[in-house]
Amino acid sequence: MSDKENDKIIDIFRKPSVNGDTDRRRFFKGFQYVKITKDENGNYYKEEALREYAKKCFYIISVMRKNAIGVALYKYKVPYDSLLNFFYRFRNTKAYGEIIDIERYIPEDLA
């Protein structure tokens, strides 16, 4: 990634640096989060539109597993509706491996 591209990246989780400003970071059960109420165009999010968008997305979950010759990556295509079920099964069964990456896959017709 070039330096110009890095300049466009905003760290939304960094601590505010304004003098006298309190720490505005929020946490939920030990995980930091940021609340976003408007889209990139300044419009408020609509509940139904977000749900419909999410239902059309998939997640590519990369899992590293050991095998006879070393390690291999297994990539799972998980629909939005099955995401929590995937994590539950991965955690609560004899599944072996380590989650390495989670990437959102947006079908081309959504763009």
ZIBELKA-V951911 format. One record per backbone hydrogen bond with DSSP energy under -1.0 kcal/mol. CO is the residue of the C=O (numbers start at 1). NH is the residue of the N-H. If there is no record, write none. Layout:
BEGIN
co nh
CO NH
CO NH
END
This chain:
BEGIN
co nh
2 6
3 7
6 9
10 12
11 14
18 21
26 33
28 31
31 28
33 26
37 45
39 42
43 39
46 50
47 51
48 52
49 53
50 54
51 55
54 57
57 80
58 105
59 78
60 103
61 76
62 100
62 101
63 74
64 98
65 72
70 67
72 65
74 63
76 61
78 59
79 82
80 83
82 86
83 87
84 88
85 89
86 90
87 91
88 92
98 64
101 62
103 60
105 58
107 110
108 111
END
